[in-house]
Amino acid sequence: MKKILMIMLAVVVLALASCTNNQSNENSLADNSVFTIGEDDQPFYTSRTAIKLSNGEGYYFWHINRLYYYDKITKSCVIVCSKPDCEHKDYELNGENNSCNAYLPSDEYYFEKGYAYYNGSIYVLGQSSKDEYTVSLNRISSDGAVREEICEMFTISDWNDIGEFTVHRGYAFCSLRTSENTSSFYSVNISDKSVSIVCEINGYAAEIDRMVGYGKYMYFSKSYAEDKELENWNGKICRFDIETGKIDELLNNLGYFCVLNDNVYYINYGKYKKIYVYNTKDKTTSELADTPGDSKIILTDGENLYISNFDNETIEKKNIKIFIMSSNGELMDEVSVPSCQLFEGGDNDFMFIETNEGSTQAFDKSQIGTGKYEWKTVFSVSDTGEVILNE
């Protein structure tokens, strides 16, 4: 009963948010500086696969073919299925039709490529209902009960050719490796269901990734090797203007970057000694600060920068840290991370990690600056692989 009440509450909140989003969509491209949940891409992530989608009151996320919701206030986790008698099991294992609202099989819905919360619904790529080699854009209601195939986007020869997916200000974006040495960047106008190719790049192992929506722009990285041996790489951070369709190549760089106040923050790939900031208005680059802890990852929650030394070496040594820095380079705090397999990101209220045991933990960011830090378990995984919710 508790699960049902929580989901009903979440649905009411989402319905109200949806009404607000519909009212503001007319001016959604007007202001670069305003971030709106339900309209804008959520940029605070390290992996689109593990992203936690905020609706303002909590977070949606997938785990082993099931959709879950984590409530910010109660700090509890529920499965997104409002059916009163549902056992939330994989009925298909017993040859039955799967009627659980939260169950979305990975061979039909490609949530590992990313998913997005827009206008009160969840958007995800999936297999077309007409052709197993065609990829469609899908919309899922906030309670998981309604699933709609919006339009077909492209055909594939291999599931692994699909790159990254997100939604930003009325458009769905996805990258696709169309051949061994070519990658394409697709967009879908959600309103009229029109599909367009934004750009294509060529080169050995060409790839488009690290998409970041900000204001009327979609930023992205394009990279490729200059030789067949894949030893010498070239990478550029680019910007697509949603209104005009213009693409600008902003600067050369590989690896993580983030966008805040129309500035691109990045760490030089392979050097990791300095944090740089590129001003998109005057097109100048300057040093912001020394990189704390030899970090390689840089993110933003729309207010501050989050820099992490997360890599294979720090995982092994159990010495992962997240450094919080202001946009002007002031180091504000650092947070030690417990057993961690992946630093996932979050939003301006919480951040999340996946532990070495496969569980997920949440960090309330109101703790920053207090010197007292605690990670709360969202859910744990038993020895048999069963998900144990923190209710």
KAUR-V770604 format. One record per backbone hydrogen bond with DSSP energy under -1.0 kcal/mol. NH is the residue of the N-H (numbers start at 1). CO is the residue of the C=O. If there is no record, write none. Layout:
BEGIN
NH;CO / NH;CO
END
This chain:
BEGIN
5;1 / 6;2 / 7;3 / 8;4 / 9;5 / 10;6 / 11;7 / 12;8 / 13;9 / 14;10 / 15;11 / 16;12 / 17;13 / 18;14 / 19;15 / 20;16 / 21;17 / 22;18 / 23;19 / 24;20 / 25;21 / 27;24 / 28;25 / 30;27 / 39;36 / 40;36 / 45;43 / 46;344 / 53;60 / 55;58 / 59;70 / 60;53 / 61;68 / 63;66 / 67;102 / 68;61 / 69;78 / 70;59 / 71;76 / 72;57 / 75;71 / 77;390 / 78;69 / 80;67 / 81;79 / 86;83 / 91;89 / 93;90 / 94;91 / 95;92 / 96;91 / 103;100 / 104;65 / 108;105 / 109;105 / 110;125 / 111;109 / 113;110 / 114;111 / 116;123 / 118;121 / 119;38 / 121;118 / 122;140 / 123;116 / 124;138 / 126;136 / 127;108 / 128;134 / 134;131 / 135;154 / 136;126 / 137;151 / 138;124 / 139;148 / 140;122 / 141;146 / 144;141 / 148;139 / 150;137 / 153;135 / 154;135 / 156;133 / 161;158 / 162;159 / 163;175 / 165;113 / 166;173 / 168;171 / 169;39 / 171;168 / 172;188 / 173;166 / 174;186 / 175;164 / 176;184 / 177;161 / 178;182 / 179;182 / 183;201 / 184;176 / 185;199 / 186;174 / 187;196 / 188;172 / 189;194 / 190;170 / 193;189 / 196;187 / 198;185 / 201;183 / 203;181 / 204;225 / 206;203 / 207;223 / 209;221 / 212;219 / 214;217 / 217;214 / 218;240 / 219;212 / 220;238 / 221;209 / 222;236 / 223;207 / 224;234 / 225;204 / 226;232 / 230;227 / 234;224 / 236;222 / 237;251 / 238;220 / 239;248 / 240;218 / 241;246 / 242;216 / 245;241 / 248;239 / 250;237 / 251;237 / 253;235 / 258;265 / 260;263 / 263;260 / 264;278 / 265;258 / 266;276 / 271;268 / 272;268 / 275;289 / 276;266 / 277;286 / 278;264 / 279;284 / 280;262 / 283;279 / 286;277 / 288;275 / 289;275 / 291;273 / 295;292 / 296;308 / 297;308 / 299;306 / 301;304 / 305;325 / 306;299 / 307;323 / 308;297 / 309;321 / 315;311 / 316;312 / 317;313 / 319;314 / 322;335 / 323;307 / 324;333 / 325;305 / 326;330 / 329;326 / 332;324 / 333;324 / 335;322 / 337;320 / 341;354 / 342;354 / 344;352 / 345;352 / 346;44 / 347;350 / 351;363 / 352;345 / 353;361 / 354;342 / 355;359 / 358;355 / 360;379 / 361;353 / 362;376 / 363;351 / 365;349 / 367;364 / 368;365 / 370;367 / 376;362 / 378;360 / 379;360 / 380;388 / 382;386 / 385;382 / 388;380 / 390;378 / 391;389
END
